[in-house]
Amino acid sequence: MPMAAQDIARLIRESIPDAEVRIEDLAGDGDHYAATVISAAFAGKSRVAQHQMVYAALKGRMGGELHALKLTTLAPPG
């Protein structure tokens, strides 16, 4: 069963409370998303470490309920 965009955003915010999360359904099928996540928690971390934080927030749903996620992570300017 596909995963709803609001569920993706909720899981990320539960793990990264200050995250600004934008989700876009790329194919209109509830299975292929793009996510932009902005959080101060990413400051000083490599892109790989930032992505690992988001994947950890999804609690093993990548590759199962969530088939594809194009991920962009950023620390806020400042």
Protein Blocks (a to p, Z undefined) as FASTA:
>chain_A
ZZdfklmmmmmmmmmmmbccddddfkonopaccdddddfklgopafklmmmmmmmmnnop
goplmmbacddddddeZZ
